C-alpha cells in the first residue's frame, strides 16, 4: 500500500513539474514575441510616423495628421499584443493534468483506506483495553474447538 502512495506522489510531482515547464515555455515564447513586436514597432513606427505625417500634412492640418498617425500607432500595438496572447499551453498539458488527477484520486483512496485501517486497529486496541479476556476469547475458543475436533476424530 505504501508503495502505491509513494508512486502516486511521484506521479503528481512529475505532472506538476511538466505542467509548470510547459507554462514557462509558453510564457517565454509570449514574452519573446511581445519583445520582438515592440522592437519592430519601435523601429518601423518611427519611419511610418514620419512618412505618414508628411503625407497627411499635405492634405490636412499638421495637428489632424499627428492625431491620425498616433491612432494608427495604437491600433498596430493592439494587434501585435493580441497576436502574442494567442499562444496557448496546448493539449500536452491536458494529458499530463489528467494523469495527475488520476494519481490524486488514487492517492486519496489509499489514504482513506489507511485511515480506515488505523481506525479499526485503534478500535480493536480500545476493545482489548476495556475487555482483555473478550478480545482473546474468540481466538482461544476457535483453538479449543479445533483441538476438540482433532481429539474426537482420534
Phi, psi and omega in degrees: 000317183291335177294321178294320179297315179298317180296317181294320177296319178297316179297317180297314181295318178296318179299314179298321179295317179296320178297315179296320178297318180293319178298319179294321178297318178294318179298317178298317180296316179297318180295317178297317178295320179294320179295317178296320179296319179292321178294313179297319179295321180296312182290309182291328183293323178300313181292316179294323178299314181296311182295315180295319179299313181295323180292317181287330181294338178286333183252349179212183181289160181294326179295314179295321178296320180294320179296316181296317179296319180295318178296321177297322177298315179296320178296317178298316179297320179296315179298317180296317180292325178293322179291327176291328181283351182280346179292125185246165181294316175103176185285336182297331177287326179298319179294318179294320179295325178294318177297317179299317181295321177297317179296321178297318179297316179296320178296318178299319179296315180298318180294321178297318179296316179298320179294320178296319178296319179295320177297319179296318179295319179296320179294320178296319178295321178297317179296320180294323180292323180286319185220081184300320181290324180294327180286328181273332187303314181300318177292320180292320180296319180291324177295317179295319180296319179296318179295318179296319180295319180294319181293320182290331178290326181286000000 
